[in-house]
Amino acid sequence: DHDVPEDKIFLLSLLMAEMGVHSVAYAFPRVRIITTAVDKRVNDLFRIIPGIGNFGDRYFGTDAVPDGSDEEEPYTG
């Protein structure tokens, strides 16, 4: 829409779904995608599973999200 060449566009993301990466890459093959992580699954609402959750836990590998759960753990503090 703004006459920017695709090879000059960067898509920067903290987290992407694998199907989203494929969709963008197929539609815009010369756009560069930069992300920190790619999750393979999405739920019925196309939300990434397990998703970002607590970013600190995810980033430092200290999370313990149950397999396949897209629910957040209740706060018990």
N, C-alpha and C positions, 0 to 999 in steps of 0.2 A: 504493500500500500504506500510505502514511503520511498520506493526506489533504492532500497539498500541492498547491495549484492549479498546473496546468501553466505558467501565465504567470509563476509565481514561480521556475521552475527554469531554470538556466543550465547548458549543457553546454560545458565549457571544455576545449580540446584543442590540443596543438601541431600535430598532423597528423591528417587524416582522409582516408579513401577517399571518392570521390564517391558510390559506392553506399551507403556508411554514412550520409552526410549525407541522402541521399534516403530511406533506410529510417527514420531517426529522425524526420525532418520529416513523413513520411507517417503514422507511428504516433502521433506526439506533435506536432501542428501548432503548438501554442502555446509549446513549449519553445524557448528562445533558444539558438542554436548559435554559439559563438565559437571560431574556430580561426585559426592563423597560415597554414595552407596546406592545399590540397585536391589530392590526387593522383588521377588518373583511373583508374589500373589497379591490379588486384590479381592475385596469382599463384594457382595451384591451391589453396594453403592459406589463401587470403584475406588474405595479407600484402600490404601496400601496396608497389607498385613505383614509384619506387626506394626508398621508405621513408625513414626518418630518417637512416640511415647515420651519418656523423660529423656531429653536430648543428652544430658550429662551421662546418664547411665548407658545409653546406647553408644555414645562416643567413646567412653572409657571401658566399655565391655563389662560393666557391672550390673547389667539388667538381668532379670530372670523372668521374662515374659513366657507364659505357658504356650506350647506349640499351637499354632493356628488361632490364637486368641487375638481379637482386635479390641478387647475390653481393657480398660485401665484398671489396675489394682486399686481397691478402695484405700483411702488414707486412714491410717490407724494411729497417727501421732498424737 
